[in-house]
């Protein structure tokens, strides 16, 4: 469930980014997914809200 929610959040972020700044490549999108996945893998949980 967390992975699905994380994917949805990233999709929304990327769509907003493209709306504001123009298209980003598939390679850049995959890089963003990989980085986000690594962050959550290191934490082992969702980061706390600040």
Secondary structure, DSSP 8 states (H G I E B T S, - for coil): -HHHHHHHHHHHHHHHHHHHH----HHHHHHHHHHHHHHHHHHSS-----
